[in-house]
Amino acid sequence: MHETIKGVTEDMEELRFNTIAKLMTYYNFLVKQERVSQEEVEVYLKLLAPFAPHMTEEIWEMIGNEFSIHTSSWPQYDEELIVKDVITIPVQVNGKLRATLAVSKEEVGNERMIHERAEKEEGVIKFLEGKSVKKFIYVPGKVVNFVVA
């Protein structure tokens, strides 16, 4: 929720156009949940309101709010709750993207484990077969690159 609030707020401030994609990602997350809190629904509606004012106003009233959604305060995010537990690291062979690794923050510093996981990726295996790895480059948390000949 906090990641979505931050993303939508920044998109609107900077007039970027990826806002609806962020809202859809959050919506897809919410519909998969067994339960959704009143706060989550209200935050979602507030973020959607500038783009769908009439619909959000109707839903806002249906869920028991007396005053207009457009007079409610914009949701605030907590930066501490946005910290991601998983980082996606691109895996390259000779500088070309061949796969990505989802790595926990704790695993980022374990170069050997990253190396082992990266060379087992399906998109990487076929580019390493029959070739010798001249150099393995790992920039922690940023990129993995196999230099082969």
C-alpha positions as CSV (number, residue, x, y, z in Angstrom):
1,M,0.0,0.0,0.0
2,H,2.7,2.4,1.0
3,E,4.7,1.7,-2.2
4,T,1.6,2.4,-4.3
5,I,0.9,5.7,-2.4
6,K,4.5,6.8,-3.0
7,G,4.5,5.8,-6.7
8,V,1.1,7.5,-7.5
9,T,2.0,10.6,-5.5
10,E,5.3,11.0,-7.3
11,D,3.8,10.2,-10.7
12,M,1.2,12.9,-10.3
13,E,3.7,15.5,-9.0
14,E,6.0,14.9,-12.0
15,L,3.2,14.4,-14.5
16,R,4.3,10.9,-15.4
17,F,1.9,8.5,-17.1
18,N,2.6,5.1,-15.4
19,T,0.1,5.9,-12.6
20,I,-2.7,3.6,-13.8
21,A,-0.3,0.7,-14.0
22,K,0.7,1.2,-10.4
23,L,-2.9,1.3,-9.4
24,M,-3.7,-1.9,-11.3
25,T,-0.7,-3.7,-9.7
26,Y,-2.0,-2.8,-6.3
27,Y,-5.6,-3.7,-7.3
28,N,-4.4,-7.1,-8.5
29,F,-2.6,-7.6,-5.1
30,L,-5.7,-6.6,-3.2
31,V,-8.1,-9.0,-5.0
32,K,-5.8,-11.9,-4.2
33,Q,-6.1,-11.3,-0.5
34,E,-8.5,-13.2,1.7
35,R,-9.4,-10.0,3.5
36,V,-8.9,-6.3,2.7
37,S,-9.1,-3.7,5.4
38,Q,-11.3,-0.6,5.3
39,E,-8.1,1.5,5.2
40,E,-6.8,-0.3,2.2
41,V,-10.0,0.2,0.3
42,E,-10.2,3.9,1.2
43,V,-6.6,4.5,0.3
44,Y,-7.1,2.8,-3.1
45,L,-10.2,4.9,-3.8
46,K,-8.4,8.1,-2.9
47,L,-5.5,7.2,-5.2
48,L,-8.0,6.4,-8.0
49,A,-10.3,9.4,-7.4
50,P,-8.4,11.9,-9.7
51,F,-8.8,9.5,-12.6
52,A,-12.3,8.1,-12.0
53,P,-14.0,10.8,-9.9
54,H,-17.6,9.8,-10.3
55,M,-17.1,6.1,-9.7
56,T,-14.9,6.6,-6.7
57,E,-17.4,9.1,-5.2
58,E,-20.2,6.5,-5.5
59,I,-18.2,3.7,-3.9
60,W,-16.9,6.1,-1.2
61,E,-20.5,6.8,-0.2
62,M,-21.5,3.1,-0.4
63,I,-18.8,2.1,2.0
64,G,-20.2,4.5,4.6
65,N,-18.4,7.8,4.3
66,E,-20.5,10.9,4.7
67,F,-18.4,13.5,3.0
68,S,-17.0,13.6,-0.5
69,I,-13.9,11.6,-1.3
70,H,-12.5,14.8,-2.9
71,T,-12.5,16.6,0.4
72,S,-10.6,13.8,2.2
73,S,-6.9,14.1,2.8
74,W,-4.4,12.5,0.3
75,P,-2.9,9.3,1.8
76,Q,0.6,9.5,3.2
77,Y,3.2,6.8,2.9
78,D,5.7,5.6,5.5
79,E,9.1,5.3,3.9
80,E,10.2,2.6,6.4
81,L,7.3,0.3,5.2
82,I,8.4,0.6,1.5
83,V,11.8,-1.2,2.0
84,K,11.7,-4.1,-0.4
85,D,12.8,-7.5,0.8
86,V,13.5,-8.8,-2.7
87,I,15.8,-7.3,-5.3
88,T,15.8,-8.3,-9.0
89,I,19.2,-8.6,-10.5
90,P,19.8,-8.8,-14.2
91,V,22.0,-11.7,-15.4
92,Q,24.0,-11.1,-18.5
93,V,26.2,-13.2,-20.8
94,N,28.7,-11.0,-22.7
95,G,26.7,-8.0,-21.7
96,K,23.4,-9.2,-23.1
97,L,20.5,-9.7,-20.7
98,R,19.6,-13.4,-20.5
99,A,17.7,-13.8,-17.2
100,T,16.9,-12.1,-13.9
101,L,17.4,-13.3,-10.3
102,A,15.1,-12.5,-7.4
103,V,17.4,-12.2,-4.5
104,S,16.6,-11.4,-0.8
105,K,18.5,-8.5,0.8
106,E,20.3,-11.0,3.0
107,E,21.6,-12.9,-0.1
108,V,22.9,-9.9,-2.0
109,G,26.3,-10.1,-0.4
110,N,26.8,-13.8,-1.1
111,E,28.7,-13.8,-4.4
112,R,29.2,-17.5,-4.5
113,M,25.5,-18.3,-4.1
114,I,24.6,-15.6,-6.7
115,H,27.1,-17.2,-9.1
116,E,25.6,-20.7,-8.6
117,R,22.0,-19.5,-9.0
118,A,22.8,-17.4,-12.1
119,E,24.6,-20.1,-14.0
120,K,21.6,-22.4,-13.4
121,E,19.1,-20.0,-14.9
122,E,17.4,-21.5,-18.0
123,G,18.1,-18.4,-20.1
124,V,21.8,-18.5,-19.2
125,I,22.6,-22.2,-19.5
126,K,22.3,-22.3,-23.3
127,F,24.7,-19.4,-23.7
128,L,27.3,-21.0,-21.4
129,E,27.1,-24.5,-22.9
130,G,30.3,-25.5,-24.6
131,K,32.0,-22.2,-23.8
132,S,34.5,-21.3,-21.1
133,V,33.7,-18.5,-18.6
134,K,36.7,-16.1,-18.8
135,K,35.4,-13.8,-16.1
136,F,32.5,-13.6,-13.7
137,I,31.5,-10.1,-12.7
138,Y,29.1,-9.4,-9.9
139,V,28.2,-5.9,-8.8
140,P,26.3,-6.6,-5.5
141,G,22.6,-5.9,-5.9
142,K,23.0,-4.5,-9.5
143,V,24.2,-6.9,-12.1
144,V,25.7,-10.3,-12.9
145,N,27.7,-10.8,-16.0
146,F,29.4,-13.9,-17.4
147,V,32.2,-13.1,-20.0
148,V,32.6,-16.2,-22.2
149,A,34.6,-17.2,-25.2
